[in-house]
C-alpha cells in the first residue's frame, strides 16, 4: 500500500486530488491510503505515518508548501528525495 498525504488550504482541491488518485488506483490496480489535510500543521503532526508521496499546495496561509517541504525533510532523512 502506498501512503499519500494531500495538503491544500482549499478543501475542494484536496477532494479533487483524492478523487483523481482513487480513479487512477482503480484503473491500475493500485492500493493507496490517502490522508487529507487543509492545514500544514495537521500534516506535520502526522509525519510519523511515513508517507511515500506528498501533494502540497505552494501558496497557503501561515506556511507555504516550500516551508512545509523543508520541515518534512528535516523531520526524517528518508524524505530528502522529495521532488518539487
C-alpha positions as CSV (number, residue, x, y, z in Angstrom):
1,X,0.0,0.0,0.0
2,X,1.3,3.5,-0.9
3,X,0.6,6.1,1.7
4,X,-0.2,9.5,0.3
5,X,-0.6,12.9,2.0
6,X,-2.5,15.7,0.3
7,X,-2.3,19.2,1.9
8,X,-4.1,22.3,0.5
9,X,-5.9,25.1,2.3
10,X,-8.8,24.7,-0.1
11,X,-10.9,21.6,0.6
12,X,-12.2,21.5,-3.0
13,X,-8.6,20.9,-4.3
14,X,-7.9,18.2,-1.6
15,X,-11.0,16.4,-2.6
16,X,-10.3,16.7,-6.3
17,X,-6.8,15.3,-6.0
18,X,-8.2,12.4,-3.8
19,X,-10.8,11.6,-6.4
20,X,-8.2,11.6,-9.2
21,X,-5.9,9.3,-7.2
22,X,-8.8,6.9,-6.5
23,X,-9.7,6.7,-10.2
24,X,-6.0,6.1,-11.1
25,X,-5.8,3.4,-8.4
26,X,-8.9,1.6,-9.6
27,X,-7.8,1.7,-13.3
28,X,-4.3,0.5,-12.5
29,X,-4.8,-2.0,-9.7
30,X,-3.0,0.1,-7.1
31,X,-3.7,0.3,-3.4
32,X,-3.5,3.8,-1.9
33,X,-4.0,5.0,1.7
34,X,-4.8,8.7,1.3
35,X,-4.8,11.2,4.1
36,X,-6.1,14.7,3.6
37,X,-5.1,17.9,5.3
38,X,-6.2,21.5,5.0
39,X,-3.6,22.9,7.4
40,X,0.1,22.3,7.2
41,X,0.3,21.8,11.0
42,X,-2.1,18.9,10.8
43,X,0.2,17.2,8.3
44,X,3.3,17.9,10.4
45,X,1.7,16.2,13.3
46,X,1.1,13.1,11.2
47,X,4.6,12.6,9.8
48,X,5.0,9.5,11.9
49,X,2.8,7.8,9.4
50,X,5.7,7.6,6.9
51,X,4.1,8.8,3.7
52,X,5.6,7.8,0.4
53,X,4.0,10.6,-1.7
54,X,3.1,14.2,-0.8
55,X,0.8,16.6,-2.8
56,X,1.4,20.0,-1.3
57,X,-0.1,23.4,-2.2
58,X,2.6,26.0,-2.7
59,X,0.5,29.0,-1.5
60,X,-1.2,28.5,1.9
61,X,-1.7,31.0,4.7
62,X,0.7,30.8,7.7
63,X,3.1,28.4,6.0
64,X,3.6,27.8,2.3
65,X,4.3,24.5,0.7
66,X,8.0,25.2,0.3
67,X,8.4,25.8,4.0
68,X,6.5,22.7,4.7
69,X,8.8,20.6,2.4
70,X,11.8,21.9,4.4
71,X,10.2,20.8,7.7
72,X,9.3,17.4,6.2
73,X,12.9,16.9,5.0
74,X,14.3,17.9,8.4
75,X,11.9,15.5,10.2
76,X,13.4,12.5,8.6
77,X,16.3,11.9,6.2
78,X,14.2,9.4,4.1
79,X,12.2,12.5,2.9
80,X,15.3,14.1,1.3
81,X,14.2,12.7,-2.0
82,X,11.1,14.8,-2.2
83,X,10.9,16.3,-5.7
84,X,9.3,19.7,-6.1
